[in-house]
Amino acid sequence: MCARCGTTAHGAQPTWTYSVEGGVRRYFCDACARENIRAIEGRLDSDWW
C-alpha cells in the first residue's frame, strides 16, 4: 500500500519507490513518486512533502 495516497498494488509485486524513515520502509506508488521525486532524492521525510 502506498504510504502517501493509500493505493494498493494488485497482481505481481510492483516496482514502487521506497524510503526508509525512522527505520521503517515506506513504499510510494509511481504517481506519488513522480510528484515528489526531488524531495525523495533530497532524502526529505515524507512528512515534509
Secondary structure by P-SEA (a helix, b strand, c coil): ccccccccccccccbbbbbbcccbbbbbcaaaaaacaaaaaaccccccc
